[in-house]
Amino acid sequence: TTVTTMRQRAELRGMVKTLSAEGVTSARILTAMPFVVAGAVMVMNPSYLYPLTHTTTGFSLLGAGAGLLATGVFWLSRLVKIEV
């Protein structure tokens, strides 16, 4: 019975590792997405982001977005960390 328990624990660890790797990949993609979209917009139509980068309201919105992004990254990092 001890061997069976050890095998089941090893299987469970493997499953948790697989699922947490999926979560880490999702977190990385979601974290990179705003930067990729902003880069694509800058390449296609740079004047579209002008108000965001040259006005006080735009700077405050960028700050709020950065704060929310940091909060989301922290939350996802804690969500993905699973201990068996």
All heavy atoms as an XYZ file, in Angstrom:
624
protein
N       0.821     -1.207      0.000
C       0.000      0.000      0.000
C       0.862      1.267      0.000
O       0.426      2.286     -0.522
C      -0.933      0.019      1.222
O      -0.135     -0.072      2.403
C      -1.937     -1.105      1.159
N       2.029      1.191      0.577
C       2.905      2.355      0.596
C       3.372      2.704     -0.815
O       3.410      3.873     -1.198
C       4.134      2.083      1.493
O       3.684      1.702      2.797
C       5.003      3.304      1.598
N       3.693      1.696     -1.590
C       4.137      1.923     -2.965
C       3.009      2.538     -3.787
O       3.229      3.460     -4.586
C       4.626      0.597     -3.594
C       4.928      0.771     -5.059
C       5.830      0.075     -2.844
N       1.799      2.058     -3.589
C       0.644      2.599     -4.304
C       0.441      4.077     -3.961
O       0.189      4.906     -4.841
C      -0.626      1.803     -3.950
O      -0.390      0.419     -4.202
C      -1.816      2.283     -4.765
N       0.560      4.397     -2.689
C       0.416      5.786     -2.256
C       1.496      6.666     -2.873
O       1.219      7.783     -3.328
C       0.489      5.870     -0.719
O      -0.523      5.027     -0.158
C       0.275      7.296     -0.257
N       2.713      6.169     -2.914
C       3.814      6.941     -3.501
C       3.587      7.152     -4.998
O       3.830      8.242     -5.524
C       5.145      6.242     -3.246
C       5.553      6.277     -1.782
S       7.009      5.297     -1.414
C       8.252      6.139     -2.340
N       3.088      6.131     -5.684
C       2.805      6.268     -7.123
C       1.689      7.283     -7.366
O       1.773      8.103     -8.287
C       2.401      4.924     -7.712
C       3.555      4.018     -7.981
C       3.122      2.800     -8.773
N       4.186      1.815     -8.742
C       4.028      0.526     -8.542
N       2.813      0.035     -8.369
N       5.051     -0.294     -8.529
N       0.645      7.215     -6.553
C      -0.462      8.162     -6.704
C      -0.011      9.594     -6.439
O      -0.437     10.518     -7.131
C      -1.620      7.782     -5.779
C      -2.347      6.537     -6.226
C      -3.398      6.096     -5.215
O      -3.415      6.550     -4.066
N      -4.275      5.201     -5.644
N       0.837      9.771     -5.452
C       1.371     11.116     -5.182
C       2.211     11.618     -6.336
O       2.149     12.790     -6.713
C       2.218     11.111     -3.911
C       1.413     11.352     -2.670
C       2.294     11.541     -1.487
N       2.615     12.973     -1.370
C       3.371     13.475     -0.442
N       3.940     12.687      0.449
N       3.607     14.767     -0.374
N       3.004     10.738     -6.937
C       3.821     11.133     -8.087
C       2.932     11.511     -9.271
O       3.200     12.491     -9.975
C       4.775     10.005     -8.460
N       1.864     10.745     -9.495
C       0.920     11.072    -10.566
C       0.249     12.416    -10.316
O       0.098     13.233    -11.224
C      -0.153      9.985    -10.675
C       0.297      8.733    -11.371
C      -0.840      7.725    -11.478
O      -2.010      8.151    -11.648
O      -0.559      6.518    -11.387
N      -0.152     12.645     -9.074
C      -0.799     13.901     -8.720
C       0.144     15.078     -8.920
O      -0.245     16.118     -9.449
C      -1.288     13.846     -7.272
C      -2.052     15.062     -6.776
C      -3.312     15.263     -7.599
C      -2.385     14.903     -5.305
N       1.399     14.914     -8.525
C       2.394     15.971     -8.740
C       2.564     16.271    -10.227
O       2.676     17.423    -10.634
C       3.735     15.570     -8.144
C       3.823     15.783     -6.684
C       5.257     15.628     -6.204
N       5.282     15.726     -4.760
C       5.907     14.904     -3.944
N       6.605     13.900     -4.452
N       5.866     15.059     -2.659
N       2.583     15.229    -11.045
C       2.704     15.418    -12.488
C       1.509     16.171    -13.059
O       1.669     17.064    -13.905
N       0.309     15.827    -12.602
C      -0.888     16.524    -13.064
C      -0.877     17.990    -12.645
O      -1.203     18.877    -13.440
C      -2.147     15.844    -12.510
C      -2.762     14.859    -13.457
S      -4.420     14.402    -12.923
C      -4.026     13.173    -11.702
N      -0.507     18.244    -11.408
C      -0.456     19.617    -10.912
C       0.593     20.411    -11.673
O       0.367     21.571    -12.040
C      -0.176     19.634     -9.392
C       0.190     21.015     -8.915
C      -1.379     19.112     -8.641
N       1.722     19.796    -11.950
C       2.783     20.471    -12.704
C       2.301     20.832    -14.105
O       2.565     21.929    -14.610
C       4.013     19.562    -12.774
C       5.289     20.253    -13.102
C       6.426     19.256    -13.065
C       7.551     19.816    -12.231
N       8.731     18.973    -12.238
N       1.584     19.913    -14.741
C       1.063     20.163    -16.084
C       0.049     21.294    -16.074
O       0.114     22.212    -16.903
C       0.393     18.897    -16.641
O       1.342     17.837    -16.639
C      -0.136     19.112    -18.031
N      -0.881     21.258    -15.147
C      -1.909     22.293    -15.087
C      -1.326     23.650    -14.708
O      -1.753     24.685    -15.231
C      -3.010     21.888    -14.104
C      -3.844     20.690    -14.538
C      -4.803     20.287    -13.428
C      -4.597     20.987    -15.808
N      -0.355     23.664    -13.825
C       0.250     24.947    -13.451
C       1.097     25.489    -14.601
O       1.180     26.708    -14.788
C       1.069     24.823    -12.175
O       2.154     23.945    -12.344
N       1.698     24.623    -15.411
C       2.448     25.094    -16.578
C       1.499     25.753    -17.578
O       1.844     26.767    -18.201
C       3.185     23.936    -17.231
N       0.310     25.214    -17.719
C      -0.698     25.829    -18.591
C      -1.086     27.211    -18.069
O      -1.217     28.168    -18.835
C      -1.928     24.926    -18.656
C      -3.021     25.436    -19.541
C      -4.244     24.524    -19.525
O      -4.159     23.401    -19.000
O      -5.282     24.959    -20.048
N      -1.228     27.325    -16.765
C      -1.557     28.613    -16.168
C      -0.438     29.633    -16.337
O      -0.697     30.812    -16.589
N       0.797     29.186    -16.208
C       1.942     30.083    -16.380
C       1.999     30.591    -17.814
O       2.236     31.783    -18.060
C       3.260     29.366    -15.993
C       4.464     30.153    -16.444
C       3.305     29.131    -14.501
N       1.769     29.716    -18.767
C       1.765     30.124    -20.173
C       0.654     31.137    -20.439
O       0.868     32.147    -21.116
C       1.594     28.905    -21.085
O       2.630     27.967    -20.799
C       1.644     29.296    -22.548
N      -0.518     30.896    -19.911
C      -1.623     31.838    -20.073
C      -1.284     33.181    -19.446
O      -1.571     34.235    -20.021
C      -2.890     31.286    -19.429
O      -3.304     30.124    -20.059
N      -0.671     33.161    -18.274
C      -0.299     34.410    -17.601
C       0.722     35.191    -18.423
O       0.628     36.422    -18.536
C       0.262     34.103    -16.209
N       1.684     34.510    -19.000
C       2.688     35.196    -19.822
C       2.056     35.821    -21.063
O       2.387     36.945    -21.447
C       3.791     34.226    -20.224
C       4.691     33.862    -19.075
C       5.770     32.917    -19.495
N       6.598     32.567    -18.346
C       7.457     31.573    -18.321
N       7.617     30.827    -19.395
N       8.160     31.328    -17.245
N       1.151     35.106    -21.693
C       0.490     35.634    -22.877
C      -0.363     36.848    -22.522
O      -0.325     37.880    -23.205
C      -0.358     34.534    -23.559
C       0.559     33.497    -24.180
C      -1.301     35.130    -24.599
C      -0.146     32.258    -24.674
N      -1.131     36.747    -21.436
C      -1.973     37.862    -21.024
C      -1.149     39.072    -20.587
O      -1.576     40.212    -20.758
C      -2.909     37.428    -19.896
C      -4.027     36.482    -20.307
C      -4.784     35.988    -19.077
C      -4.968     37.171    -21.262
N       0.027     38.842    -20.034
C       0.892     39.944    -19.628
C       1.510     40.627    -20.845
O       1.638     41.852    -20.877
C       2.009     39.428    -18.696
O       1.404     38.802    -17.555
C       2.894     40.554    -18.235
N       1.870     39.873    -21.847
C       2.519     40.443    -23.025
C       1.534     41.092    -23.992
O       1.925     41.959    -24.781
C       3.301     39.355    -23.751
N       0.276     40.717    -23.921
C      -0.692     41.185    -24.905
C      -0.818     42.709    -25.007
O      -0.837     43.243    -26.125
C      -2.060     40.560    -24.637
C      -3.027     40.758    -25.784
S      -4.613     39.975    -25.495
C      -4.160     38.273    -25.298
N      -0.903     43.470    -23.908
C      -1.015     44.928    -24.062
C       0.179     45.540    -24.789
O       0.017     46.477    -25.585
C      -1.094     45.453    -22.628
C      -1.478     44.303    -21.802
C      -1.010     43.079    -22.505
N       1.363     45.023    -24.540
C       2.557     45.558    -25.185
C       2.590     45.208    -26.673
O       2.986     46.030    -27.502
C       3.812     45.040    -24.478
C       3.844     45.415    -23.028
C       3.622     44.467    -22.042
C       4.083     46.722    -22.635
C       3.641     44.801    -20.708
C       4.106     47.077    -21.303
C       3.885     46.115    -20.325
N       2.167     44.005    -27.012
C       2.128     43.586    -28.406
C       1.098     44.414    -29.178
O       1.370     44.895    -30.289
C       1.826     42.072    -28.518
C       1.557     41.664    -29.950
C       2.967     41.265    -27.926
N      -0.069     44.618    -28.584
C      -1.107     45.404    -29.252
C      -0.658     46.857    -29.411
O      -0.846     47.461    -30.473
C      -2.440     45.309    -28.469
C      -3.456     46.301    -28.996
C      -2.986     43.898    -28.542
N      -0.054     47.429    -28.368
C       0.433     48.811    -28.461
C       1.515     48.931    -29.537
O       1.531     49.905    -30.302
C       0.977     49.270    -27.117
N       2.397     47.955    -29.622
C       3.422     47.966    -30.657
C       2.829     47.874    -32.049
O       3.263     48.575    -32.969
N       1.814     47.023    -32.215
C       1.167     46.890    -33.515
C       0.455     48.187    -33.908
O       0.520     48.611    -35.058
C       0.173     45.727    -33.491
N      -0.195     48.832    -32.946
C      -0.868     50.096    -33.229
C       0.153     51.171    -33.584
O      -0.071     51.977    -34.488
C      -1.747     50.533    -32.041
C      -2.245     51.960    -32.207
C      -2.925     49.590    -31.881
N       1.290     51.184    -32.904
C       2.339     52.166    -33.201
C       2.886     51.978    -34.617
O       3.222     52.944    -35.288
C       3.482     52.072    -32.189
C       3.136     52.604    -30.826
S       2.871     54.368    -30.813
C       4.540     54.941    -30.870
N       2.972     50.738    -35.061
C       3.473     50.474    -36.411
C       2.431     50.857    -37.460
O       2.754     51.475    -38.478
C       3.874     48.982    -36.560
C       4.118     48.618    -38.004
C       5.102     48.694    -35.719
N       1.159     50.503    -37.204
C       0.120     50.736    -38.195
C      -0.352     52.190    -38.256
O      -0.552     52.732    -39.336
C      -1.070     49.824    -37.924
C      -0.800     48.376    -38.252
S      -2.286     47.396    -38.136
C      -2.070     46.674    -36.529
N      -0.564     52.805    -37.093
C      -1.099     54.161    -37.050
C      -0.579     54.879    -35.804
O      -1.273     54.947    -34.787
C      -2.632     54.117    -37.059
C      -3.257     55.464    -37.276
O      -2.563     56.455    -37.463
N      -4.579     55.497    -37.250
N       0.622     55.436    -35.842
C       1.222     56.052    -34.658
C       0.425     57.228    -34.096
O       0.438     57.467    -32.888
C       2.586     56.527    -35.147
C       2.833     55.822    -36.411
C       1.511     55.462    -36.985
N      -0.296     57.935    -34.935
C      -1.060     59.084    -34.444
C      -2.230     58.663    -33.559
O      -2.759     59.476    -32.797
C      -1.575     59.914    -35.624
O      -2.492     59.169    -36.389
N      -2.625     57.411    -33.629
C      -3.744     56.924    -32.824
C      -3.417     56.963    -31.333
O      -4.279     57.223    -30.510
C      -4.100     55.502    -33.264
C      -5.377     54.979    -32.655
C      -6.610     55.435    -33.091
C      -5.349     54.024    -31.652
C      -7.782     54.963    -32.546
C      -6.516     53.541    -31.102
C      -7.725     54.018    -31.545
O      -8.881     53.551    -30.998
N      -2.167     56.707    -30.968
C      -1.766     56.692    -29.559
C      -1.225     58.034    -29.075
O      -0.812     58.149    -27.929
C      -0.712     55.595    -29.323
C      -1.221     54.163    -29.412
C      -0.095     53.185    -29.158
C      -2.343     53.915    -28.438
N      -1.221     59.042    -29.930
C      -0.677     60.343    -29.561
C      -1.339     60.917    -28.302
O      -0.636     61.346    -27.391
C      -0.805     61.326    -30.730
C      -0.191     62.671    -30.445
C       1.168     62.876    -30.626
C      -0.966     63.724    -29.979
C       1.740     64.103    -30.350
C      -0.413     64.948    -29.703
C       0.942     65.141    -29.890
O       1.513     66.342    -29.612
N      -2.686     60.921    -28.183
C      -3.295     61.472    -26.968
C      -2.913     60.696    -25.701
O      -2.861     61.256    -24.616
C      -4.796     61.365    -27.216
C      -4.955     61.220    -28.675
C      -3.709     60.558    -29.167
N      -2.645     59.425    -25.855
C      -2.294     58.606    -24.696
C      -0.888     58.914    -24.185
O      -0.619     58.795    -22.993
C      -2.400     57.120    -25.066
C      -2.328     56.105    -23.932
C      -3.486     56.296    -22.967
C      -2.344     54.706    -24.482
N      -0.010     59.335    -25.082
C       1.387     59.555    -24.695
C       1.773     61.026    -24.581
O       2.915     61.314    -24.236
C       2.323     58.875    -25.703
O       2.062     59.404    -27.006
C       2.135     57.372    -25.707
N       0.834     61.943    -24.850
C       1.184     63.359    -24.826
C       0.227     64.233    -24.019
O       0.315     65.449    -24.083
C       1.276     63.897    -26.259
C       2.454     63.359    -27.011
N       2.406     62.169    -27.687
C       3.701     63.833    -27.168
C       3.578     61.938    -28.246
N       4.388     62.939    -27.948
N      -0.677     63.642    -23.280
C      -1.589     64.430    -22.457
C      -1.544     63.927    -21.016
O      -1.151     62.785    -20.743
C      -3.041     64.340    -22.967
O      -3.483     62.982    -22.880
C      -3.160     64.830    -24.400
N      -1.975     64.796    -20.108
C      -1.989     64.421    -18.687
C      -2.975     63.283    -18.438
O      -2.681     62.355    -17.675
C      -2.384     65.645    -17.839
O      -1.509     66.720    -18.167
C      -2.270     65.338    -16.366
N      -4.125     63.348    -19.073
C      -5.118     62.276    -18.922
C      -4.561     60.957    -19.448
O      -4.755     59.904    -18.831
C      -6.410     62.629    -19.681
O      -6.874     63.895    -19.249
C      -7.477     61.591    -19.448
N      -3.852     61.016    -20.559
C      -3.252     59.807    -21.118
C      -2.220     59.199    -20.189
O      -2.181     57.980    -19.999
N      -1.394     60.065    -19.585
C      -0.388     59.561    -18.649
C      -1.042     58.931    -17.421
O      -0.585     57.896    -16.919
C       0.568     60.668    -18.215
C       1.566     61.035    -19.260
C       1.753     62.367    -19.611
C       2.326     60.076    -19.896
C       2.681     62.717    -20.579
C       3.253     60.410    -20.864
C       3.430     61.742    -21.204
N      -2.132     59.535    -16.944
C      -2.809     58.943    -15.788
C      -3.450     57.607    -16.161
O      -3.457     56.663    -15.366
C      -3.841     59.903    -15.212
O      -4.839     60.180    -16.150
N      -3.984     57.509    -17.383
C      -4.541     56.234    -17.833
C      -3.457     55.175    -17.995
O      -3.675     54.002    -17.661
C      -5.299     56.417    -19.142
C      -6.633     57.156    -19.050
C      -7.186     57.429    -20.433
C      -7.620     56.365    -18.222
N      -2.293     55.574    -18.504
C      -1.174     54.623    -18.601
C      -0.740     54.149    -17.224
O      -0.444     52.967    -17.016
C       0.005     55.264    -19.332
C      -0.091     55.345    -20.845
C       1.087     56.131    -21.409
C      -0.141     53.961    -21.450
N      -0.695     55.060    -16.263
C      -0.336     54.679    -14.893
C      -1.342     53.721    -14.284
O      -0.970     52.736    -13.630
N      -2.632     54.029    -14.492
C      -3.677     53.139    -13.970
C      -3.583     51.766    -14.625
O      -3.708     50.730    -13.962
C      -5.058     53.747    -14.202
N      -3.347     51.751    -15.938
C      -3.200     50.470    -16.635
C      -2.008     49.680    -16.147
O      -2.082     48.462    -15.981
N      -0.890     50.376    -15.898
C       0.304     49.694    -15.380
C       0.041     49.121    -13.992
O       0.458     47.996    -13.681
C       1.488     50.653    -15.353
N      -0.663     49.877    -13.164
C      -1.000     49.376    -11.828
C      -1.902     48.164    -11.883
O      -1.701     47.182    -11.152
N      -2.906     48.214    -12.739
C      -3.808     47.068    -12.885
C      -3.087     45.864    -13.472
O      -3.339     44.716    -13.059
C      -5.009     47.442    -13.750
C      -6.009     48.410    -13.112
C      -7.018     48.882    -14.148
C      -6.708     47.761    -11.940
N      -2.181     46.104    -14.411
C      -1.400     45.005    -14.988
C      -0.513     44.364    -13.919
O      -0.430     43.137    -13.828
C      -0.555     45.508    -16.151
C       0.270     44.451    -16.891
C      -0.648     43.438    -17.567
C       1.161     45.109    -17.927
N       0.120     45.184    -13.102
C       0.964     44.651    -12.024
C       0.134     43.844    -11.026
O       0.557     42.767    -10.569
C       1.689     45.783    -11.316
N      -1.057     44.337    -10.699
C      -1.943     43.601     -9.794
C      -2.356     42.265    -10.404
O      -2.365     41.232     -9.722
C      -3.194     44.442     -9.485
O      -2.788     45.684     -8.925
C      -4.120     43.726     -8.529
N      -2.675     42.273    -11.690
C      -3.058     41.033    -12.365
C      -1.924     40.029    -12.435
O      -2.132     38.830    -12.239
N      -0.713     40.511    -12.700
C       0.453     39.616    -12.753
C       0.685     38.990    -11.381
O       0.927     37.785    -11.255
C       1.704     40.375    -13.244
C       2.959     39.565    -13.010
C       1.558     40.729    -14.711
N       0.586     39.807    -10.325
C       0.769     39.282     -8.968
C      -0.296     38.248     -8.643
O      -0.006     37.170     -8.121
C       0.732     40.420     -7.949
C       0.799     39.951     -6.531
C       2.000     39.505     -5.991
C      -0.334     39.937     -5.738
C       2.067     39.056     -4.684
C      -0.276     39.494     -4.441
C       0.921     39.058     -3.904
N      -1.550     38.556     -8.981
C      -2.651     37.650     -8.693
C      -2.497     36.336     -9.448
O      -2.684     35.257     -8.882
C      -3.969     38.336     -9.045
C      -5.173     37.503     -8.767
C      -5.658     37.135     -7.544
C      -6.034     36.915     -9.734
N      -6.777     36.361     -7.703
C      -7.036     36.215     -9.043
C      -6.064     36.931    -11.120
C      -8.047     35.528     -9.685
C      -7.077     36.242    -11.760
C      -8.049     35.548    -11.040
N      -2.142     36.411    -10.721
C      -1.955     35.183    -11.502
C      -0.781     34.363    -10.993
O      -0.824     33.127    -10.987
C      -1.748     35.525    -12.974
C      -3.008     35.874    -13.753
C      -2.654     36.377    -15.140
C      -3.924     34.678    -13.854
N       0.281     35.026    -10.536
C       1.425     34.270    -10.017
C       1.044     33.499     -8.755
O       1.526     32.394     -8.533
C       2.605     35.196     -9.739
O       2.345     36.011     -8.612
N       0.190     34.087     -7.929
C      -0.259     33.383     -6.720
C      -1.278     32.294     -7.055
O      -1.338     31.272     -6.378
C      -0.884     34.369     -5.724
C       0.085     35.357     -5.189
C       1.140     34.664     -4.354
N       2.281     35.532     -4.217
C       3.523     35.142     -4.226
N       3.818     33.868     -4.348
N       4.513     35.989     -4.102
N      -2.081     32.517     -8.084
C      -3.095     31.552     -8.468
C      -2.479     30.291     -9.040
O      -2.968     29.179     -8.815
C      -4.035     32.184     -9.495
C      -5.255     31.415     -9.911
C      -6.223     31.344     -8.744
C      -5.920     32.100    -11.089
N      -1.381     30.441     -9.769
C      -0.745     29.318    -10.450
C       0.123     28.505     -9.492
O       0.346     27.326     -9.723
C       0.067     29.833    -11.652
C       0.918     28.756    -12.255
C      -0.869     30.403    -12.699
N       0.583     29.105     -8.426
C       1.464     28.408     -7.493
C       0.653     27.442     -6.639
O      -0.094     27.836     -5.744
C       2.170     29.432     -6.594
C       3.344     28.857     -5.858
C       4.007     29.923     -5.008
C       4.966     30.690     -5.880
N       5.797     31.628     -5.090
N       0.783     26.147     -6.936
C       0.031     25.099     -6.241
C       1.021     24.175     -5.541
O       1.983     23.708     -6.155
C      -0.828     24.279     -7.229
C      -1.799     25.198     -7.948
C      -1.575     23.179     -6.494
C      -2.540     24.517     -9.083
N       0.770     23.920     -4.277
C       1.640     23.007     -3.525
C       0.903     21.724     -3.232
O      -0.272     21.738     -2.868
C       2.087     23.675     -2.220
C       2.946     24.885     -2.446
C       3.396     25.516     -1.143
O       3.308     24.833     -0.101
O       3.804     26.676     -1.192
N       1.607     20.608     -3.404
C       1.004     19.298     -3.141
C       1.616     18.727     -1.896
O       2.782     18.748     -1.695
C       1.233     18.339     -4.332
C       0.666     16.969     -4.009
C       0.593     18.901     -5.565
